Amino acid sequence: MNETELEEIGLQWFSENGWQAVHGPDIAPDSDTPQRSSYNQVLHEQPLCEAIQRINPHLKREEVDEAIHKLRTITHPILVKRNKLFHQILLDGVTVTLVVKVHLRNAVREAPASRARNKSILQLE
């Protein structure tokens, strides 16, 4: 089996599972319908943001932004390990911190750290 045959099998599998493939140059930064601002931008953040919000409709925009930030800033000197960490987040979810605001007589302040909560999001089903 060569690379082209493997790619065709993969594309067929994705298609059978509801995914739609697009031709790379059609969504490139210099195309008429770009999905990223540069070739260095690995994540297609707008569709990712929409998917997170669709899967987790209860989340606030700040929580979604934090999840995307954590995906964008995975660091490891070895590319394969970074990819494994990214994959693990997709399987297990990513934890975001929620800051609870306390209202006191017309004043709003952030709750102390002991009142902050963590929430795991972005799990695939």
Jmol script that loads the backbone (N, CA, C; Angstrom):
load data "model"
ATOM      1  N   MET A   1       0.854  -1.178   0.000  1.00  0.00           N
ATOM      2  CA  MET A   1       0.000   0.000   0.000  1.00  0.00           C
ATOM      3  C   MET A   1       0.895   1.235   0.000  1.00  0.00           C
ATOM      4  N   ASN A   2       0.555   2.195  -0.838  1.00  0.00           N
ATOM      5  CA  ASN A   2       1.334   3.424  -0.865  1.00  0.00           C
ATOM      6  C   ASN A   2       0.557   4.548  -0.166  1.00  0.00           C
ATOM      7  N   GLU A   3       1.181   5.716  -0.085  1.00  0.00           N
ATOM      8  CA  GLU A   3       0.588   6.852   0.631  1.00  0.00           C
ATOM      9  C   GLU A   3      -0.750   7.281   0.033  1.00  0.00           C
ATOM     10  N   THR A   4      -0.851   7.299  -1.287  1.00  0.00           N
ATOM     11  CA  THR A   4      -2.090   7.709  -1.954  1.00  0.00           C
ATOM     12  C   THR A   4      -3.227   6.758  -1.614  1.00  0.00           C
ATOM     13  N   GLU A   5      -2.963   5.460  -1.639  1.00  0.00           N
ATOM     14  CA  GLU A   5      -3.996   4.468  -1.309  1.00  0.00           C
ATOM     15  C   GLU A   5      -4.447   4.622   0.143  1.00  0.00           C
ATOM     16  N   LEU A   6      -3.476   4.839   1.047  1.00  0.00           N
ATOM     17  CA  LEU A   6      -3.819   5.029   2.462  1.00  0.00           C
ATOM     18  C   LEU A   6      -4.662   6.286   2.655  1.00  0.00           C
ATOM     19  N   GLU A   7      -4.301   7.353   1.952  1.00  0.00           N
ATOM     20  CA  GLU A   7      -5.072   8.598   2.040  1.00  0.00           C
ATOM     21  C   GLU A   7      -6.503   8.388   1.554  1.00  0.00           C
ATOM     22  N   GLU A   8      -6.669   7.670   0.447  1.00  0.00           N
ATOM     23  CA  GLU A   8      -8.013   7.409  -0.078  1.00  0.00           C
ATOM     24  C   GLU A   8      -8.856   6.604   0.921  1.00  0.00           C
ATOM     25  N   ILE A   9      -8.241   5.617   1.557  1.00  0.00           N
ATOM     26  CA  ILE A   9      -8.955   4.822   2.571  1.00  0.00           C
ATOM     27  C   ILE A   9      -9.376   5.722   3.735  1.00  0.00           C
ATOM     28  N   GLY A  10      -8.454   6.580   4.167  1.00  0.00           N
ATOM     29  CA  GLY A  10      -8.767   7.506   5.259  1.00  0.00           C
ATOM     30  C   GLY A  10      -9.883   8.468   4.895  1.00  0.00           C
ATOM     31  N   LEU A  11      -9.819   9.034   3.693  1.00  0.00           N
ATOM     32  CA  LEU A  11     -10.862   9.966   3.249  1.00  0.00           C
ATOM     33  C   LEU A  11     -12.221   9.277   3.142  1.00  0.00           C
ATOM     34  N   GLN A  12     -12.205   8.037   2.682  1.00  0.00           N
ATOM     35  CA  GLN A  12     -13.456   7.277   2.597  1.00  0.00           C
ATOM     36  C   GLN A  12     -14.028   7.028   3.991  1.00  0.00           C
ATOM     37  N   TRP A  13     -13.163   6.668   4.945  1.00  0.00           N
ATOM     38  CA  TRP A  13     -13.608   6.424   6.323  1.00  0.00           C
ATOM     39  C   TRP A  13     -14.213   7.691   6.923  1.00  0.00           C
ATOM     40  N   PHE A  14     -13.516   8.821   6.758  1.00  0.00           N
ATOM     41  CA  PHE A  14     -14.032  10.082   7.283  1.00  0.00           C
ATOM     42  C   PHE A  14     -15.374  10.419   6.643  1.00  0.00           C
ATOM     43  N   SER A  15     -15.492  10.248   5.344  1.00  0.00           N
ATOM     44  CA  SER A  15     -16.732  10.534   4.630  1.00  0.00           C
ATOM     45  C   SER A  15     -17.880   9.669   5.155  1.00  0.00           C
ATOM     46  N   GLU A  16     -17.613   8.395   5.365  1.00  0.00           N
ATOM     47  CA  GLU A  16     -18.641   7.487   5.891  1.00  0.00           C
ATOM     48  C   GLU A  16     -19.070   7.852   7.304  1.00  0.00           C
ATOM     49  N   ASN A  17     -18.223   8.608   8.006  1.00  0.00           N
ATOM     50  CA  ASN A  17     -18.532   9.010   9.380  1.00  0.00           C
ATOM     51  C   ASN A  17     -18.977  10.471   9.480  1.00  0.00           C
ATOM     52  N   GLY A  18     -19.408  11.030   8.344  1.00  0.00           N
ATOM     53  CA  GLY A  18     -20.021  12.353   8.363  1.00  0.00           C
ATOM     54  C   GLY A  18     -19.088  13.529   8.164  1.00  0.00           C
ATOM     55  N   TRP A  19     -17.820  13.291   7.928  1.00  0.00           N
ATOM     56  CA  TRP A  19     -16.874  14.377   7.716  1.00  0.00           C
ATOM     57  C   TRP A  19     -16.847  14.770   6.248  1.00  0.00           C
ATOM     58  N   GLN A  20     -16.550  16.029   6.000  1.00  0.00           N
ATOM     59  CA  GLN A  20     -16.434  16.525   4.630  1.00  0.00           C
ATOM     60  C   GLN A  20     -14.994  16.974   4.400  1.00  0.00           C
ATOM     61  N   ALA A  21     -14.353  16.427   3.408  1.00  0.00           N
ATOM     62  CA  ALA A  21     -12.974  16.803   3.080  1.00  0.00           C
ATOM     63  C   ALA A  21     -12.984  18.024   2.173  1.00  0.00           C
ATOM     64  N   VAL A  22     -11.994  18.874   2.341  1.00  0.00           N
ATOM     65  CA  VAL A  22     -11.826  20.023   1.457  1.00  0.00           C
ATOM     66  C   VAL A  22     -10.404  20.009   0.917  1.00  0.00           C
ATOM     67  N   HIS A  23     -10.230  20.562  -0.246  1.00  0.00           N
ATOM     68  CA  HIS A  23      -8.924  20.625  -0.886  1.00  0.00           C
ATOM     69  C   HIS A  23      -8.112  21.742  -0.221  1.00  0.00           C
ATOM     70  N   GLY A  24      -6.914  21.431   0.245  1.00  0.00           N
ATOM     71  CA  GLY A  24      -6.079  22.375   0.980  1.00  0.00           C
ATOM     72  C   GLY A  24      -5.960  23.753   0.363  1.00  0.00           C
ATOM     73  N   PRO A  25      -5.631  23.858  -0.932  1.00  0.00           N
ATOM     74  CA  PRO A  25      -5.507  25.189  -1.538  1.00  0.00           C
ATOM     75  C   PRO A  25      -6.804  26.008  -1.492  1.00  0.00           C
ATOM     76  N   ASP A  26      -7.963  25.347  -1.377  1.00  0.00           N
ATOM     77  CA  ASP A  26      -9.233  26.070  -1.320  1.00  0.00           C
ATOM     78  C   ASP A  26      -9.426  26.820  -0.002  1.00  0.00           C
ATOM     79  N   ILE A  27      -8.718  26.400   1.055  1.00  0.00           N
ATOM     80  CA  ILE A  27      -8.868  27.047   2.362  1.00  0.00           C
ATOM     81  C   ILE A  27      -7.554  27.670   2.846  1.00  0.00           C
ATOM     82  N   ALA A  28      -6.575  27.751   1.949  1.00  0.00           N
ATOM     83  CA  ALA A  28      -5.263  28.311   2.283  1.00  0.00           C
ATOM     84  C   ALA A  28      -5.379  29.798   2.618  1.00  0.00           C
ATOM     85  N   PRO A  29      -4.426  30.324   3.384  1.00  0.00           N
ATOM     86  CA  PRO A  29      -4.467  31.745   3.762  1.00  0.00           C
ATOM     87  C   PRO A  29      -4.572  32.701   2.586  1.00  0.00           C
ATOM     88  N   ASP A  30      -4.014  32.343   1.439  1.00  0.00           N
ATOM     89  CA  ASP A  30      -4.046  33.235   0.273  1.00  0.00           C
ATOM     90  C   ASP A  30      -5.162  32.881  -0.707  1.00  0.00           C
ATOM     91  N   SER A  31      -6.140  32.088  -0.257  1.00  0.00           N
ATOM     92  CA  SER A  31      -7.265  31.720  -1.129  1.00  0.00           C
ATOM     93  C   SER A  31      -8.422  32.697  -0.943  1.00  0.00           C
ATOM     94  N   ASP A  32      -9.480  32.490  -1.690  1.00  0.00           N
ATOM     95  CA  ASP A  32     -10.677  33.325  -1.546  1.00  0.00           C
ATOM     96  C   ASP A  32     -11.477  32.965  -0.293  1.00  0.00           C
ATOM     97  N   THR A  33     -11.263  31.761   0.249  1.00  0.00           N
ATOM     98  CA  THR A  33     -12.003  31.310   1.439  1.00  0.00           C
ATOM     99  C   THR A  33     -11.034  30.746   2.488  1.00  0.00           C
ATOM    100  N   PRO A  34     -10.138  31.600   3.031  1.00  0.00           N
ATOM    101  CA  PRO A  34      -9.141  31.107   3.986  1.00  0.00           C
ATOM    102  C   PRO A  34      -9.777  30.677   5.314  1.00  0.00           C
ATOM    103  N   GLN A  35      -9.212  29.625   5.918  1.00  0.00           N
ATOM    104  CA  GLN A  35      -9.655  29.197   7.239  1.00  0.00           C
ATOM    105  C   GLN A  35      -8.586  29.456   8.295  1.00  0.00           C
ATOM    106  N   ARG A  36      -7.506  30.092   7.907  1.00  0.00           N
ATOM    107  CA  ARG A  36      -6.465  30.497   8.845  1.00  0.00           C
ATOM    108  C   ARG A  36      -5.733  31.692   8.268  1.00  0.00           C
ATOM    109  N   SER A  37      -5.090  32.453   9.142  1.00  0.00           N
ATOM    110  CA  SER A  37      -4.473  33.702   8.699  1.00  0.00           C
ATOM    111  C   SER A  37      -3.086  33.504   8.088  1.00  0.00           C
ATOM    112  N   SER A  38      -2.416  32.397   8.411  1.00  0.00           N
ATOM    113  CA  SER A  38      -1.104  32.124   7.832  1.00  0.00           C
ATOM    114  C   SER A  38      -0.861  30.619   7.821  1.00  0.00           C
ATOM    115  N   TYR A  39       0.144  30.196   7.081  1.00  0.00           N
ATOM    116  CA  TYR A  39       0.482  28.775   7.032  1.00  0.00           C
ATOM    117  C   TYR A  39       1.059  28.295   8.358  1.00  0.00           C
ATOM    118  N   ASN A  40       1.530  29.215   9.194  1.00  0.00           N
ATOM    119  CA  ASN A  40       2.068  28.855  10.501  1.00  0.00           C
ATOM    120  C   ASN A  40       0.969  28.557  11.525  1.00  0.00           C
ATOM    121  N   GLN A  41      -0.225  28.968  11.245  1.00  0.00           N
ATOM    122  CA  GLN A  41      -1.349  28.727  12.155  1.00  0.00           C
ATOM    123  C   GLN A  41      -1.835  27.291  11.939  1.00  0.00           C
ATOM    124  N   VAL A  42      -1.551  26.435  12.910  1.00  0.00           N
ATOM    125  CA  VAL A  42      -1.859  25.020  12.770  1.00  0.00           C
ATOM    126  C   VAL A  42      -3.340  24.749  13.017  1.00  0.00           C
ATOM    127  N   LEU A  43      -3.896  25.357  14.051  1.00  0.00           N
ATOM    128  CA  LEU A  43      -5.307  25.139  14.377  1.00  0.00           C
ATOM    129  C   LEU A  43      -6.204  26.019  13.514  1.00  0.00           C
ATOM    130  N   HIS A  44      -7.268  25.458  13.043  1.00  0.00           N
ATOM    131  CA  HIS A  44      -8.298  26.236  12.364  1.00  0.00           C
ATOM    132  C   HIS A  44      -9.254  26.673  13.467  1.00  0.00           C
ATOM    133  N   GLU A  45      -8.959  27.820  14.061  1.00  0.00           N
ATOM    134  CA  GLU A  45      -9.590  28.208  15.319  1.00  0.00           C
ATOM    135  C   GLU A  45     -11.082  28.500  15.214  1.00  0.00           C
ATOM    136  N   GLN A  46     -11.540  29.096  14.144  1.00  0.00           N
ATOM    137  CA  GLN A  46     -12.969  29.403  14.050  1.00  0.00           C
ATOM    138  C   GLN A  46     -13.824  28.139  14.031  1.00  0.00           C
ATOM    139  N   PRO A  47     -13.529  27.155  13.161  1.00  0.00           N
ATOM    140  CA  PRO A  47     -14.320  25.922  13.214  1.00  0.00           C
ATOM    141  C   PRO A  47     -14.158  25.183  14.547  1.00  0.00           C
ATOM    142  N   LEU A  48     -12.953  25.258  15.150  1.00  0.00           N
ATOM    143  CA  LEU A  48     -12.727  24.622  16.447  1.00  0.00           C
ATOM    144  C   LEU A  48     -13.590  25.282  17.515  1.00  0.00           C
ATOM    145  N   CYS A  49     -13.630  26.601  17.523  1.00  0.00           N
ATOM    146  CA  CYS A  49     -14.453  27.344  18.479  1.00  0.00           C
ATOM    147  C   CYS A  49     -15.927  26.971  18.319  1.00  0.00           C
ATOM    148  N   GLU A  50     -16.387  26.927  17.083  1.00  0.00           N
ATOM    149  CA  GLU A  50     -17.783  26.562  16.819  1.00  0.00           C
ATOM    150  C   GLU A  50     -18.081  25.139  17.286  1.00  0.00           C
ATOM    151  N   ALA A  51     -17.146  24.216  17.079  1.00  0.00           N
ATOM    152  CA  ALA A  51     -17.350  22.823  17.504  1.00  0.00           C
ATOM    153  C   ALA A  51     -17.387  22.711  19.021  1.00  0.00           C
ATOM    154  N   ILE A  52     -16.486  23.423  19.707  1.00  0.00           N
ATOM    155  CA  ILE A  52     -16.483  23.381  21.178  1.00  0.00           C
ATOM    156  C   ILE A  52     -17.800  23.924  21.709  1.00  0.00           C
ATOM    157  N   GLN A  53     -18.281  25.024  21.144  1.00  0.00           N
ATOM    158  CA  GLN A  53     -19.538  25.604  21.599  1.00  0.00           C
ATOM    159  C   GLN A  53     -20.724  24.688  21.290  1.00  0.00           C
ATOM    160  N   ARG A  54     -20.670  23.972  20.163  1.00  0.00           N
ATOM    161  CA  ARG A  54     -21.742  23.041  19.809  1.00  0.00           C
ATOM    162  C   ARG A  54     -21.762  21.845  20.776  1.00  0.00           C
ATOM    163  N   ILE A  55     -20.572  21.333  21.121  1.00  0.00           N
ATOM    164  CA  ILE A  55     -20.471  20.186  22.025  1.00  0.00           C
ATOM    165  C   ILE A  55     -20.754  20.590  23.465  1.00  0.00           C
ATOM    166  N   ASN A  56     -20.392  21.823  23.826  1.00  0.00           N
ATOM    167  CA  ASN A  56     -20.534  22.330  25.199  1.00  0.00           C
ATOM    168  C   ASN A  56     -21.315  23.646  25.193  1.00  0.00           C
ATOM    169  N   PRO A  57     -22.620  23.621  24.909  1.00  0.00           N
ATOM    170  CA  PRO A  57     -23.371  24.872  24.771  1.00  0.00           C
ATOM    171  C   PRO A  57     -23.460  25.699  26.061  1.00  0.00           C
ATOM    172  N   HIS A  58     -23.170  25.110  27.192  1.00  0.00           N
ATOM    173  CA  HIS A  58     -23.243  25.802  28.473  1.00  0.00           C
ATOM    174  C   HIS A  58     -22.018  26.681  28.758  1.00  0.00           C
ATOM    175  N   LEU A  59     -20.979  26.574  27.941  1.00  0.00           N
ATOM    176  CA  LEU A  59     -19.747  27.316  28.212  1.00  0.00           C
ATOM    177  C   LEU A  59     -19.842  28.774  27.801  1.00  0.00           C
ATOM    178  N   LYS A  60     -19.149  29.613  28.562  1.00  0.00           N
ATOM    179  CA  LYS A  60     -19.005  31.018  28.215  1.00  0.00           C
ATOM    180  C   LYS A  60     -17.871  31.147  27.209  1.00  0.00           C
ATOM    181  N   ARG A  61     -17.862  32.247  26.486  1.00  0.00           N
ATOM    182  CA  ARG A  61     -16.837  32.469  25.455  1.00  0.00           C
ATOM    183  C   ARG A  61     -15.428  32.445  26.060  1.00  0.00           C
ATOM    184  N   GLU A  62     -15.246  32.989  27.272  1.00  0.00           N
ATOM    185  CA  GLU A  62     -13.924  33.009  27.901  1.00  0.00           C
ATOM    186  C   GLU A  62     -13.418  31.594  28.160  1.00  0.00           C
ATOM    187  N   GLU A  63     -14.328  30.685  28.506  1.00  0.00           N
ATOM    188  CA  GLU A  63     -13.948  29.296  28.768  1.00  0.00           C
ATOM    189  C   GLU A  63     -13.532  28.597  27.473  1.00  0.00           C
ATOM    190  N   VAL A  64     -14.252  28.865  26.410  1.00  0.00           N
ATOM    191  CA  VAL A  64     -13.900  28.306  25.102  1.00  0.00           C
ATOM    192  C   VAL A  64     -12.538  28.855  24.662  1.00  0.00           C
ATOM    193  N   ASP A  65     -12.330  30.159  24.839  1.00  0.00           N
ATOM    194  CA  ASP A  65     -11.048  30.773  24.469  1.00  0.00           C
ATOM    195  C   ASP A  65      -9.895  30.171  25.263  1.00  0.00           C
ATOM    196  N   GLU A  66     -10.126  29.887  26.553  1.00  0.00           N
ATOM    197  CA  GLU A  66      -9.074  29.283  27.375  1.00  0.00           C
ATOM    198  C   GLU A  66      -8.747  27.874  26.880  1.00  0.00           C
ATOM    199  N   ALA A  67      -9.762  27.110  26.512  1.00  0.00           N
ATOM    200  CA  ALA A  67      -9.534  25.758  25.992  1.00  0.00           C
ATOM    201  C   ALA A  67      -8.709  25.817  24.706  1.00  0.00           C
ATOM    202  N   ILE A  68      -9.055  26.726  23.813  1.00  0.00           N
ATOM    203  CA  ILE A  68      -8.310  26.863  22.560  1.00  0.00           C
ATOM    204  C   ILE A  68      -6.878  27.307  22.836  1.00  0.00           C
ATOM    205  N   HIS A  69      -6.719  28.219  23.789  1.00  0.00           N
ATOM    206  CA  HIS A  69      -5.375  28.670  24.159  1.00  0.00           C
ATOM    207  C   HIS A  69      -4.525  27.495  24.647  1.00  0.00           C
ATOM    208  N   LYS A  70      -5.118  26.626  25.453  1.00  0.00           N
ATOM    209  CA  LYS A  70      -4.368  25.472  25.959  1.00  0.00           C
ATOM    210  C   LYS A  70      -3.983  24.524  24.825  1.00  0.00           C
ATOM    211  N   LEU A  71      -4.850  24.360  23.851  1.00  0.00           N
ATOM    212  CA  LEU A  71      -4.509  23.528  22.694  1.00  0.00           C
ATOM    213  C   LEU A  71      -3.400  24.175  21.861  1.00  0.00           C
ATOM    214  N   ARG A  72      -3.482  25.485  21.719  1.00  0.00           N
ATOM    215  CA  ARG A  72      -2.528  26.220  20.893  1.00  0.00           C
ATOM    216  C   ARG A  72      -1.136  26.259  21.531  1.00  0.00           C
ATOM    217  N   THR A  73      -1.059  26.149  22.844  1.00  0.00           N
ATOM    218  CA  THR A  73       0.218  26.337  23.534  1.00  0.00           C
ATOM    219  C   THR A  73       0.793  25.045  24.111  1.00  0.00           C
ATOM    220  N   ILE A  74       0.414  23.903  23.572  1.00  0.00           N
ATOM    221  CA  ILE A  74       1.028  22.648  23.992  1.00  0.00           C
ATOM    222  C   ILE A  74       2.504  22.710  23.600  1.00  0.00           C
ATOM    223  N   THR A  75       3.372  22.455  24.567  1.00  0.00           N
ATOM    224  CA  THR A  75       4.800  22.528  24.270  1.00  0.00           C
ATOM    225  C   THR A  75       5.491  21.230  24.654  1.00  0.00           C
ATOM    226  N   HIS A  76       6.312  20.791  23.788  1.00  0.00           N
ATOM    227  CA  HIS A  76       7.213  19.662  24.010  1.00  0.00           C
ATOM    228  C   HIS A  76       8.236  19.719  22.891  1.00  0.00           C
ATOM    229  N   PRO A  77       9.496  19.457  23.209  1.00  0.00           N
ATOM    230  CA  PRO A  77      10.518  19.570  22.155  1.00  0.00           C
ATOM    231  C   PRO A  77      10.396  18.532  21.043  1.00  0.00           C
ATOM    232  N   ILE A  78       9.656  17.463  21.294  1.00  0.00           N
ATOM    233  CA  ILE A  78       9.528  16.400  20.299  1.00  0.00           C
ATOM    234  C   ILE A  78       8.128  16.450  19.694  1.00  0.00           C
ATOM    235  N   LEU A  79       8.061  16.631  18.366  1.00  0.00           N
ATOM    236  CA  LEU A  79       6.786  16.788  17.666  1.00  0.00           C
ATOM    237  C   LEU A  79       5.824  15.634  17.930  1.00  0.00           C
ATOM    238  N   VAL A  80       6.303  14.417  17.893  1.00  0.00           N
ATOM    239  CA  VAL A  80       5.429  13.260  18.109  1.00  0.00           C
ATOM    240  C   VAL A  80       4.787  13.328  19.489  1.00  0.00           C
ATOM    241  N   LYS A  81       5.539  13.762  20.494  1.00  0.00           N
ATOM    242  CA  LYS A  81       4.985  13.877  21.861  1.00  0.00           C
ATOM    243  C   LYS A  81       3.943  14.994  21.930  1.00  0.00           C
ATOM    244  N   ARG A  82       4.191  16.116  21.219  1.00  0.00           N
ATOM    245  CA  ARG A  82       3.189  17.194  21.174  1.00  0.00           C
ATOM    246  C   ARG A  82       1.897  16.677  20.555  1.00  0.00           C
ATOM    247  N   ASN A  83       2.024  15.913  19.480  1.00  0.00           N
ATOM    248  CA  ASN A  83       0.837  15.351  18.838  1.00  0.00           C
ATOM    249  C   ASN A  83       0.102  14.399  19.772  1.00  0.00           C
ATOM    250  N   LYS A  84       0.841  13.599  20.529  1.00  0.00           N
ATOM    251  CA  LYS A  84       0.211  12.682  21.494  1.00  0.00           C
ATOM    252  C   LYS A  84      -0.502  13.465  22.599  1.00  0.00           C
ATOM    253  N   LEU A  85       0.114  14.538  23.080  1.00  0.00           N
ATOM    254  CA  LEU A  85      -0.528  15.373  24.102  1.00  0.00           C
ATOM    255  C   LEU A  85      -1.821  15.989  23.561  1.00  0.00           C
ATOM    256  N   PHE A  86      -1.775  16.481  22.327  1.00  0.00           N
ATOM    257  CA  PHE A  86      -2.961  17.056  21.692  1.00  0.00           C
ATOM    258  C   PHE A  86      -4.056  15.990  21.601  1.00  0.00           C
ATOM    259  N   HIS A  87      -3.700  14.807  21.144  1.00  0.00           N
ATOM    260  CA  HIS A  87      -4.660  13.709  21.011  1.00  0.00           C
ATOM    261  C   HIS A  87      -5.244  13.344  22.370  1.00  0.00           C
ATOM    262  N   GLN A  88      -4.416  13.329  23.400  1.00  0.00           N
ATOM    263  CA  GLN A  88      -4.894  12.993  24.742  1.00  0.00           C
ATOM    264  C   GLN A  88      -5.919  14.019  25.225  1.00  0.00           C
ATOM    265  N   ILE A  89      -5.690  15.286  24.919  1.00  0.00           N
ATOM    266  CA  ILE A  89      -6.661  16.324  25.297  1.00  0.00           C
ATOM    267  C   ILE A  89      -7.982  16.086  24.575  1.00  0.00           C
ATOM    268  N   LEU A  90      -7.923  15.715  23.300  1.00  0.00           N
ATOM    269  CA  LEU A  90      -9.157  15.452  22.563  1.00  0.00           C
ATOM    270  C   LEU A  90      -9.931  14.290  23.180  1.00  0.00           C
ATOM    271  N   LEU A  91      -9.210  13.305  23.694  1.00  0.00           N
ATOM    272  CA  LEU A  91      -9.879  12.148  24.300  1.00  0.00           C
ATOM    273  C   LEU A  91     -10.374  12.431  25.713  1.00  0.00           C
ATOM    274  N   ASP A  92      -9.538  13.081  26.532  1.00  0.00           N
ATOM    275  CA  ASP A  92      -9.848  13.264  27.951  1.00  0.00           C
ATOM    276  C   ASP A  92     -10.497  14.597  28.286  1.00  0.00           C
ATOM    277  N   GLY A  93     -10.353  15.569  27.402  1.00  0.00           N
ATOM    278  CA  GLY A  93     -10.864  16.907  27.676  1.00  0.00           C
ATOM    279  C   GLY A  93      -9.752  17.804  28.184  1.00  0.00           C
ATOM    280  N   VAL A  94     -10.022  19.073  28.236  1.00  0.00           N
ATOM    281  CA  VAL A  94      -9.081  20.059  28.756  1.00  0.00           C
ATOM    282  C   VAL A  94      -9.758  20.741  29.929  1.00  0.00           C
ATOM    283  N   THR A  95      -8.993  21.050  30.962  1.00  0.00           N
ATOM    284  CA  THR A  95      -9.554  21.689  32.146  1.00  0.00           C
ATOM    285  C   THR A  95      -9.387  23.191  32.045  1.00  0.00           C
ATOM    286  N   VAL A  96     -10.480  23.912  32.247  1.00  0.00           N
ATOM    287  CA  VAL A  96     -10.428  25.371  32.285  1.00  0.00           C
ATOM    288  C   VAL A  96     -10.844  25.817  33.670  1.00  0.00           C
ATOM    289  N   THR A  97     -10.317  26.951  34.088  1.00  0.00           N
ATOM    290  CA  THR A  97     -10.628  27.486  35.415  1.00  0.00           C
ATOM    291  C   THR A  97     -11.729  28.520  35.288  1.00  0.00           C
ATOM    292  N   LEU A  98     -12.741  28.364  36.105  1.00  0.00           N
ATOM    293  CA  LEU A  98     -13.843  29.318  36.138  1.00  0.00           C
ATOM    294  C   LEU A  98     -13.657  30.212  37.350  1.00  0.00           C
ATOM    295  N   VAL A  99     -13.716  31.496  37.132  1.00  0.00           N
ATOM    296  CA  VAL A  99     -13.634  32.425  38.248  1.00  0.00           C
ATOM    297  C   VAL A  99     -15.052  32.831  38.612  1.00  0.00           C
ATOM    298  N   VAL A 100     -15.420  32.563  39.849  1.00  0.00           N
ATOM    299  CA  VAL A 100     -16.758  32.884  40.325  1.00  0.00           C
ATOM    300  C   VAL A 100     -16.756  34.315  40.824  1.00  0.00           C
ATOM    301  N   LYS A 101     -17.689  35.113  40.349  1.00  0.00           N
ATOM    302  CA  LYS A 101     -17.781  36.502  40.804  1.00  0.00           C
ATOM    303  C   LYS A 101     -18.817  36.594  41.917  1.00  0.00           C
ATOM    304  N   VAL A 102     -18.479  37.342  42.925  1.00  0.00           N
ATOM    305  CA  VAL A 102     -19.354  37.512  44.080  1.00  0.00           C
ATOM    306  C   VAL A 102     -19.911  38.932  44.034  1.00  0.00           C
ATOM    307  N   HIS A 103     -21.231  39.065  44.151  1.00  0.00           N
ATOM    308  CA  HIS A 103     -21.868  40.382  44.144  1.00  0.00           C
ATOM    309  C   HIS A 103     -22.099  40.825  45.589  1.00  0.00           C
ATOM    310  N   LEU A 104     -21.584  41.989  45.952  1.00  0.00           N
ATOM    311  CA  LEU A 104     -21.760  42.545  47.285  1.00  0.00           C
ATOM    312  C   LEU A 104     -22.290  43.968  47.158  1.00  0.00           C
ATOM    313  N   ARG A 105     -23.555  44.165  47.439  1.00  0.00           N
ATOM    314  CA  ARG A 105     -24.139  45.513  47.437  1.00  0.00           C
ATOM    315  C   ARG A 105     -23.622  46.394  46.304  1.00  0.00           C
ATOM    316  N   ASN A 106     -24.027  46.146  45.129  1.00  0.00           N
ATOM    317  CA  ASN A 106     -23.662  46.933  43.948  1.00  0.00           C
ATOM    318  C   ASN A 106     -22.186  46.854  43.574  1.00  0.00           C
ATOM    319  N   ALA A 107     -21.425  46.022  44.239  1.00  0.00           N
ATOM    320  CA  ALA A 107     -20.011  45.866  43.894  1.00  0.00           C
ATOM    321  C   ALA A 107     -19.785  44.431  43.440  1.00  0.00           C
ATOM    322  N   VAL A 108     -18.894  44.286  42.497  1.00  0.00           N
ATOM    323  CA  VAL A 108     -18.554  42.950  42.014  1.00  0.00           C
ATOM    324  C   VAL A 108     -17.057  42.765  42.211  1.00  0.00           C
ATOM    325  N   ARG A 109     -16.681  41.635  42.788  1.00  0.00           N
ATOM    326  CA  ARG A 109     -15.259  41.333  42.918  1.00  0.00           C
ATOM    327  C   ARG A 109     -15.063  39.863  42.604  1.00  0.00           C
ATOM    328  N   GLU A 110     -13.854  39.521  42.215  1.00  0.00           N
ATOM    329  CA  GLU A 110     -13.564  38.122  41.947  1.00  0.00           C
ATOM    330  C   GLU A 110     -13.455  37.389  43.272  1.00  0.00           C
ATOM    331  N   ALA A 111     -13.971  36.190  43.285  1.00  0.00           N
ATOM    332  CA  ALA A 111     -13.906  35.375  44.492  1.00  0.00           C
ATOM    333  C   ALA A 111     -12.460  34.953  44.739  1.00  0.00           C
ATOM    334  N   PRO A 112     -12.124  34.674  45.993  1.00  0.00           N
ATOM    335  CA  PRO A 112     -10.770  34.185  46.271  1.00  0.00           C
ATOM    336  C   PRO A 112     -10.505  32.877  45.530  1.00  0.00           C
ATOM    337  N   ALA A 113      -9.234  32.545  45.410  1.00  0.00           N
ATOM    338  CA  ALA A 113      -8.846  31.346  44.663  1.00  0.00           C
ATOM    339  C   ALA A 113      -9.570  30.104  45.158  1.00  0.00           C
ATOM    340  N   SER A 114      -9.882  30.057  46.445  1.00  0.00           N
ATOM    341  CA  SER A 114     -10.568  28.877  46.984  1.00  0.00           C
ATOM    342  C   SER A 114     -11.968  28.725  46.404  1.00  0.00           C
ATOM    343  N   ARG A 115     -12.520  29.792  45.830  1.00  0.00           N
ATOM    344  CA  ARG A 115     -13.853  29.726  45.244  1.00  0.00           C
ATOM    345  C   ARG A 115     -13.820  29.505  43.741  1.00  0.00           C
ATOM    346  N   ALA A 116     -12.622  29.493  43.149  1.00  0.00           N
ATOM    347  CA  ALA A 116     -12.516  29.219  41.714  1.00  0.00           C
ATOM    348  C   ALA A 116     -12.778  27.731  41.502  1.00  0.00           C
ATOM    349  N   ARG A 117     -13.347  27.397  40.347  1.00  0.00           N
ATOM    350  CA  ARG A 117     -13.658  25.998  40.044  1.00  0.00           C
ATOM    351  C   ARG A 117     -13.014  25.610  38.727  1.00  0.00           C
ATOM    352  N   ASN A 118     -12.754  24.340  38.588  1.00  0.00           N
ATOM    353  CA  ASN A 118     -12.216  23.819  37.338  1.00  0.00           C
ATOM    354  C   ASN A 118     -13.298  23.023  36.639  1.00  0.00           C
ATOM    355  N   LYS A 119     -13.267  23.031  35.325  1.00  0.00           N
ATOM    356  CA  LYS A 119     -14.247  22.296  34.534  1.00  0.00           C
ATOM    357  C   LYS A 119     -13.524  21.640  33.375  1.00  0.00           C
ATOM    358  N   SER A 120     -13.776  20.375  33.147  1.00  0.00           N
ATOM    359  CA  SER A 120     -13.167  19.678  32.031  1.00  0.00           C
ATOM    360  C   SER A 120     -14.102  19.763  30.841  1.00  0.00           C
ATOM    361  N   ILE A 121     -13.579  20.190  29.708  1.00  0.00           N
ATOM    362  CA  ILE A 121     -14.400  20.349  28.505  1.00  0.00           C
ATOM    363  C   ILE A 121     -13.682  19.781  27.297  1.00  0.00           C
ATOM    364  N   LEU A 122     -14.320  19.824  26.163  1.00  0.00           N
ATOM    365  CA  LEU A 122     -13.762  19.486  24.865  1.00  0.00           C
ATOM    366  C   LEU A 122     -13.601  17.984  24.680  1.00  0.00           C
ATOM    367  N   GLN A 123     -14.366  17.176  25.362  1.00  0.00           N
ATOM    368  CA  GLN A 123     -14.236  15.757  25.144  1.00  0.00           C
ATOM    369  C   GLN A 123     -15.010  15.359  23.911  1.00  0.00           C
ATOM    370  N   LEU A 124     -14.431  14.459  23.137  1.00  0.00           N
ATOM    371  CA  LEU A 124     -15.091  13.961  21.942  1.00  0.00           C
ATOM    372  C   LEU A 124     -15.969  12.791  22.315  1.00  0.00           C
ATOM    373  N   GLU A 125     -17.047  12.625  21.608  1.00  0.00           N
ATOM    374  CA  GLU A 125     -17.955  11.506  21.892  1.00  0.00           C
ATOM    375  C   GLU A 125     -18.005  10.586  20.726  1.00  0.00           C
TER     376      GLU A 125
END
end "model"
wireframe off; spacefill off
backbone 0.3
color backbone group
